[in-house]
Amino acid sequence: MSGKKTRVVVIALALLAIVVGCVIGSSKADTKGVSGTVNAAGSSALLPLVQSAAKTFMDENPDSVVNANGGGSGQGLQQVSDGTIDIGDSDVYAEEKLDKKSASKLVDHQIAITAIAPIVNKDAGIKSLTTQQLIDVFTGKVTNWKQVGGNDVKIVLVSRPASSGTRVTFEQYALKKTVSRSNQSLETDDSGTLIQMIQSVEGAVGYVALSYLTGKPNVTAVAINGVKPTLQNVYNGSYKVWTYEHMYTKGQPKKTAVKAFLKKMMSKDYESKIEGMGYGVASKLSDKAKKEHK
């Protein structure tokens, strides 16, 4: 080999080493040894997963801080649009809560899927309802559980505010786009509080993400048309009350900590954690499930 050719090869190999080193180095920098603050807020349905991921992330990156709060999808989307937080958690697409111009500036990071289950107080004596019965219950057309095959107990609706993405999902897929009745005296978008209300108020009914039922609270998850709200039934397409979980940023994230946190949550090795907490993995959805969920 001539001296000239040797110099060309050496230079090429040196450049390759630099490129590889940069790629590997940036990969490590994006996942470990990260410092900085991440502020996320919004969907109460997604909150348990975000809080759990935040703890794991901070354990791995002691110089980082991840603040995870609820407040509802609408609030989270508005705050990330305003630039007051880094990540807006939402059960719905941004354009459903924001104007077209504001929504177009956000970048959607789909983290998981969430199934929403109707739940009732044990005294209701209800295990399954038809779609029409659900509509009648949540619009106030029926007022006693005995009217839909349950016990002689007055129905007490625990409702969610208009800003709730969980409410949007439930009304669209469980109530066939029927608007549910609002009960101002018992209204909350804190799913933990909602479960406590259902447990303590005789005849109470509401709805929560499956992730809030993994701790086996003393409530009854109601089947719809005989189909139980389970991840397996979501995957096979038989249970249709579910939505994608979104984490929105205003443009592509620039802060290293924000990029690393999102990368962690969207990694392949985090999927088992997602399912363990009652959320679904989008890659496991059957073609039937995706086709029918429009």
C-alpha positions, 0 to 999 in steps of 0.5 A, spaced: 500 500 500 502 506 498 504 512 503 498 516 500 493 510 500 495 509 507 494 516 510 487 516 507 485 510 510 488 512 517 484 519 516 478 515 514 478 510 520 480 516 525 473 520 522 469 513 523 472 513 530 470 520 532 463 519 529 462 512 533 464 516 539 460 521 538 454 517 537 455 512 543 457 518 548 450 522 546 446 516 547 449 515 554 448 522 555 441 522 553 440 516 558 444 516 564 448 522 568 443 527 566 441 533 570 436 538 570 428 539 571 422 536 568 415 539 569 410 535 567 402 536 568 395 534 565 392 527 565 390 524 571 389 517 568 396 518 566 399 520 572 401 514 576 405 512 570 409 518 570 410 519 577 413 512 577 417 513 571 419 520 575 422 516 581 425 511 577 429 516 572 431 520 578 434 514 582 438 513 575 439 520 575 440 523 582 442 530 579 435 531 576 428 533 578 422 530 575 415 534 577 409 530 575 402 533 577 395 532 574 390 537 573 386 534 567 388 533 560 386 540 558 390 544 563 396 540 561 395 542 554 394 549 555 400 549 560 405 546 555 402 551 550 403 557 554 410 554 555 409 554 563 411 546 563 415 542 559 410 536 558 403 536 557 400 529 559 393 528 555 388 522 554 386 526 547 389 529 541 391 536 542 387 539 537 381 537 541 382 542 546 386 547 543 385 551 537 389 549 531 394 554 531 396 552 538 396 545 537 400 545 531 406 547 535 406 541 539 409 535 538 406 528 540 409 523 544 405 517 544 407 513 551 402 508 552 394 506 551 389 507 557 382 503 558 377 507 562 372 502 566 365 504 569 366 503 576 360 503 581 359 502 589 359 495 591 351 496 594 349 497 587 349 490 585 351 491 578 356 487 574 355 489 567 351 494 563 349 495 556 351 501 552 344 504 552 343 502 560 350 506 561 347 512 557 341 512 561 345 512 567 350 517 566 345 522 563 340 521 569 334 518 565 334 512 570 335 514 577 335 507 581 340 501 580 334 497 580 331 500 573 337 496 570 337 490 574 341 492 580 339 493 587 334 498 590 339 503 591 339 511 588 344 512 583 349 517 585 353 520 579 360 522 581 362 526 575 368 529 571 369 537 569 369 539 562 377 539 562 378 532 563 380 527 557 378 521 561 371 524 560 372 525 553 374 518 552 368 515 556 363 519 552 366 518 546 367 510 546 362 508 552 356 513 551 357 513 543 358 521 544 353 522 548 354 528 553 354 526 560 350 529 566 354 534 570 354 533 578 357 539 581 356 537 588 360 531 586 365 533 581 373 531 581 378 530 576 383 526 581 382 519 580 384 517 586 379 522 590 373 519 585 375 512 587 374 514 594 367 517 593 365 511 589 367 507 595 364 511 601 357 513 597 352 508 597 350 507 589 355 512 587 358 511 579 363 514 575 369 511 571 377 511 572 383 508 568 385 501 569 391 503 572 387 506 578 384 499 579 391 495 580 391 496 587 384 492 588 380 498 591 373 496 594 369 498 588 366 494 582 369 495 575 363 494 570 363 490 564 360 493 558 355 489 554 358 483 557 365 485 556 370 486 562 375 492 562 381 488 561 388 489 557 387 483 553 380 485 551 383 492 549 388 488 545 383 483 541 378 489 540 372 487 544 373 492 549 373 499 545 373 504 551 380 506 551 385 511 548 392 513 546 396 516 552 400 523 549 406 527 552 406 533 548 412 538 548 412 545 545 416 543 539 422 538 539 424 538 546 431 542 547 432 540 554 437 534 555 433 532 561 426 532 558 429 528 552 432 523 556 425 522 560 421 521 554 426 516 551 426 512 558 418 512 558 418 510 550 424 505 551 422 497 549 425 495 556 420 499 560 414 496 556 413 491 562 413 496 567 407 500 563 403 493 563 404 492 570 401 498 572 395 497 568 396 501 562 397 498 555 402 497 550 400 500 543 404 495 539 400 489 542 393 492 539 390 487 534 388 490 527 381 489 529 382 493 535 386 499 531 381 499 525 375 499 530 377 505 534 376 511 530 
